[in-house]
Amino acid sequence: MKIDQSIFHPEYKREPYWWEAARPGTQYSTDLPTSTEVLIVGSGYAGLSAALELAREGRTATVVDAMAFGEGASSRSGGGVSAGINIGKGLSGGPGQQTLSDAHQNTIIGLMSESLAAFEFVQTLIEREAIECHYERHGRFVGAFSKAHYPGLAKKAEFLNQHIDLDASVIPYEEQRSDIGSDFYHGGMVIKRAGKLHPSLFHKGLLDACNRSGVTLCAHTKVEAITGADHNFKIETSRGICRAEHVIIATNGYTGALTPKLRNRIVPISSQIIVTEELPEDLARELIPNGRTISETPRITSYYRMLPGERRVMYGGRARFHDVPPDVSATLLYRMMTDRWPQLKGTRITHSWSGFVAMTTDALPHMGEVDGLHFCTGCNGSGVAMMPYLGRQVARRILQGGQTDCAYGKIDFPGVPVPLYRGHPWFLPVVGEYYRYLDRRDRRNNT
């Protein structure tokens, strides 16, 4: 496709904006020990949270990562912190507003309650560990992509308030400019119990806390094989061999051939993000007057927000359903952003990047054991709150001798219904184009 060079700032960078403040690195990295009580694969939010919980309870924990600490999604995300789950919205499609059957009500309510606990746990971590990460709880606005989606938002708001008290309300089209300076949506829903933070600084805070607590941290240590059984695992890595009583897999969207039974249950989807140059103060204030994060109801969704300082826009979404060069995704996302905010035409882009999100067919996160290995995965784009929480829950499961009262550890983990799927989502471009067609149809039917 043709790249529009005029949208790029002279200081444009093909890397996350967040790295300006906290670049993934190898600080605290040390040699791999010959043994540890718990070895954790993955140094993102889930892995560090699990290690921190174990260390606080007196267990020896070692975190290894094939890359620099936090180089994956934990330093690449949009930084939205939400207390909800994607009801009825998975790889099977749908705008996420379907009515739940009575058979699933209790399960969903239990999962939603855990999601609210995950949301509150973020603040607990930030306060307990004194993490400076620009955390703000200004809520979230969910825009109705078509008129037909608005009644579903009203039902969802009622359901959320009834069961987990999220302080949700609907905003009609005529009043939506109180929350977003755009006429693109057909009304929306406001959830006040939601927030945003600087994801890379949050990760750095967790890494600092792990170091203070005595967790052993090993960067650029690729795990090549895991053999043995519970209480006697042998972990072969690029930097030596370590033995462990327990192993936690916390690789999420970067899960590979090391654990094929996990890899074959999740679909890694590239999520792309751009950041604008600093905007005039009056324009920036017009875009999101109440400082909320923004999401929307279509199958191919976007998410966006103002950055710390409230003068720059971060806009993310699925420009393509496979990884593409940053300049390509920036051009596509720019079009989407200016469709929603025409007043941003002419604004230039300073950063463009991508990261992998782990999607599941039921749109739910999962935790449990496979072949004796503990795991948590499948955040479906809501990992800032969910992954630290599930990391802690996996650690609690080990501390409690394999027992858990976490709702996410008690639900079935479905596989991907594609024959011979082995972690390469070759079908995503086809599925993505079909979803785009359905979204265009919904948008056209605004009568």
PyMOL commands that set and color helices and strands:
alter all, ss='L'
color gray80, all
select helices_A, chain A and resi 5-7+17-20+45-56+73-75+102-128+147-164+173-178+199-212+252-254+260-263+281-287+326-340+342-344+383-399+407-409+428-444
alter helices_A, ss='H'
color red, helices_A
select strands_A, chain A and resi 8-13+35-41+61-64+80-81+140-143+168-171+188-191+195-196+216-218+223-229+232-237+240-249+267-276+293-296+302-306+313-317+349-359+366-370+373-377
alter strands_A, ss='S'
color yellow, strands_A
deselect
rebuild
show_as cartoon
